[in-house]
Amino acid sequence: MIVLHLSDTHFGKPHRPVVVVAAAALAEQADARAVVVSGDLTQRAKAAEFRKARAFLEELSPCPVVVVPGNHDVPLYRLWERAAAPWSKYRAAMGGFLAGGRSLDAVRDVSGASGSPTVRFVALNSARPRTAVVNGRVSRAQVRFAARAFAAAPEDACRVLVIHHNLVRAGSQGPPPLRFAHRILSRLDEWRADLVLSGHVHRTWFATSADEAGVPLVHAGTASSSRGRPPEAGANSLNLIRFGKQDIEVTPYLFSGKHGRFLPAETRRYRRRLR
């Protein structure tokens, strides 16, 4: 089963419309069975920005969409809104794609074609409107939610955690990790997680939860904005992920202005944690 993983579209001033057209074309070309958007759909959490983000996601429908908010989906400068109704515009625009409750945490199973594994996506909202606005955090209640969701997954399913913020520092110049990231990192083995999908760092980045045998942490760059960080400064990237019975392949794609489309980079392969 093929899944398109993108992040940090930043609909708003830094957004590049031509690039999301290329992203939608890649999803169709690859016959993606699901799309994961790991946060920062907008630049300033404005209603018009959310409407444009929703229109893009609707282009990908009826392909299942798994979406979580990022710190830019919080109304940072509209202080009253951030205090009283921080998620009102996000919910209004994304309602049809949200499976979660008040917390915006969600669980979604996506089945592949015959012979492909089911993938259970557990999405946690790490954005915090009132505290840790930039770097985010997770609560103990969210960790319990994830534990229950993974425990109830079909026995042979791939288990994938989706969260906006990075759980480890993405290089020496990368943003600091999510606050209380240890609450998740210490439980990934117990949850039998196969993969963690994140964004926030604005560059393609691969890491593991512990040592080389840890759970793969896969970060997508900014899919369609001018806010890429070195070595993807000014560039756009996303990931195509193939879930197989025995392994998982992750192929980063970089947008080429010359060719007007996303082109593949080196594929990484990970062995599944088979039960």
N, C-alpha and C positions, 0 to 999 in steps of 0.2 A: 504494500500500500504506500502511495506517495502522499506526503503532507508538505504543504508550503508553509514555511515559518518566516514571518516578517515582523518587523517592529519599528517603532519610532517613525511613523509616517509624517507626523507633525503638520497636519493640514493647517494652513495658516500662512503667514508671511514667508517662512523658509521652505514651503512645500514646492515640489517640482512635478506638475501635473503629467508631463510626458513620461515620467518614470513609473507612475502607477499604471498607466496604460500598458507599459512593458511588463509589469508585474502580473497584471491580469492575463496578458497573453501567455506568459510562462506557465501560469497555473493551468490554463486550458491546454497548452501544448503538452505539458507533463501529465495531463489527466489526474491532477491532484484530487484526492478523495476528501480532503479536509484542509482548512486554512487556520493557522494559529497566529494571532496578532498579540504580541506580548507588550502592549502598552504604548503610551504616548501617541495616541491617535491624532491629537491636536497640539497646537503650539500654546494656546492660551485659554483652552476650555470654553470657547465661545460657541453659541448656538449654531452660527453659520459654519464654523469649522467642523462641528460634530455632524451637521447635515451632509457635508461633503464626504466625511469619513464613512458615514452610513451608506451614501450612494456608491462608494467604492466597494464596500463589503457586499452590497446587494448585487453588484456585477458578478461577484463570485458565487452567489447563490444559484441553484440550491445546494451547492457544496457546503457541508457543515462548517461553521465558523466558531472557533474558540477564542474568546477575547477577554483580556483583563485590562484595567486602566493603568496608566502610569502617572508619575508625578506631574506631568504637563497637562493631564486631564483634570486637574484640580484648579479652580479659579484662584490663582496665586495672589493677584493684586486686587481682586474684588472681595475685600475682607469680610463684608457682611455676608455675602453669598458663601464664602468659604466656611464661615462659622455656622451658618444656619441651614444651608441646603447645598452642600458641596457637590453632590452627585445628581442634582436635579436635571441638568442639561445632558449629562452622560446617559442617564436612564431614559430620558425622553427620546434620544436619538438611537441608542443601542438596544432598546427594550426587546426587539424581536430576536436579538442574538444572545440575550442574557438568560442563563439557566439558573443563576444563583439567587439567593435571597437578599436580605438587607445588606449583608457584608460584601456582596458581589463575588464571593467565592462560588465556584461552580464545579460540577462533575459532568463529563460528557463522554460517552462511548461512541467510537466510530468504527464501523466494520469495513474491512477491505473486501476485495474480490475473493472468490473461492480460493482457498489455500493461503490467504493472507491473514495475519493475526488481527484480532480486535485491539484497538488502542484505547486505553482509559486515560483521558486527560483530566487532571485535577488542577484547577486554576485558583490561585490565591491572590487576592488583592493586597499588594504590599504598599500601595500609595496611602499616605496619611495626610488628610487635609489640615489637621490642627497640630500635629506633632511630626517631626522628622519629614517635613514636606519634600525635601529633595532626595534624601537617601532612603526614605521609607522604613517600614518595620513590619514585623509579623507578631501576632499575639499567640499566647498558649492555646487559646480557643481555636485559632486557625490551624495550629499544628494538630490538635485533636480531630478537627474536621478532616484534614488530609489523611490522618491515620485511619479513620473510619472508611473514607472513600477508597483508599487503596486496599484495605482489608476485604472490602466487598467486591473487588474487581473479579471478573472471570479468571479462573486459575491460569489459563494460558495467555492472558492479555498482556500486551506491553503496557507498562505503567510510566506515565509521563507527567511531570510536574511543570506547570506553566506559571511564571511569576515575572513581573517586570524587572525588578532590581537584581543586580548581580550578587551572587552569594559569596564570591571571593573577589579580591582586587584583580582587575583586568590589566595586568602589567604595572610597571612602576608609575606610569603617568595616568592610569585609569582612575575612575571615581572610587571612593571607598565602598566597601561592601554594605549590603543591607544591614540595618541594625537588628541585632538578635538573629543573625543568619545561622548561628550555631544551633538554634532550635530546630532548624530544618536539616542542616548538614549532618547532625548527629543521629537523625532518624531515617535517612534515605535508605540505608541498608535494611533496616527493620521493615520499611515499607516495600522493599524489593523493587525500588524504582529503577527503571532502565535509562532514564534520560531526564534532564532538566533543561527547559527552554526559557531563555530570558532575553532582555534587550538592554536599554539604558546606557550602555557603554559606547554606543554609536560607532562600533567597529565589529567585524567578525572576530570572535574570540572563543577558543576552546580551552577548557580546564577540566579538572576532576575534583570530586568532593573531598578526597583525601589524598591517597598516594596514586600511583599509576593504575591500581586496580579499583579505584573509586568510581563513583557514578559520573558519567560524562556530563559536563555543564556546557551547553552550547548557547552562545550569544549571537543574535543577529545584529547587524549594523543598522544604520538608519535606511529604511527602504526607499524613502522618496523625499528627503529634505537635503538642504545644503549644510547640515550640521554634523557631518561626519568628522570623527577624530582620527588623528594619525594612527596607522598609515593609510587610513581611508578618508583623510581630510577632503571634504568636498565631493566625496564619492558616495555611491549607494550600493547596498548589498542586501541579500536575503539568503535563505537556505531552502533547499529541497531535501527532504528526508524520506528515505525508503525504509519501511519497517518490514523485515522478513522474519521467517520462522526462527532463524538462528542468529541473525545479526541485524544491525542498524547501520545504514550508510547516510552520511550527512555531506551534502555537496554545497558549498557556498557559491553563490552567483553574484558577479559584479556587473553593474550597469555600464555599458559601453555607449557613449554618446556617438561615436563614429558609426557603430552598427545599429544604434537605436533599440537595443535589446540587452537582456541580461545574458552574460556568458559564464560558463561554469569554470570554477577553479578546482583545486585538488580535493578529491573525495576522501573523507575519513570514515573508517569502519570500526564499529564497536560490537563486541560479542554481547548478545542478550544475556540477561541473568535468568536463565531458564530454571523453572521450578522443578 
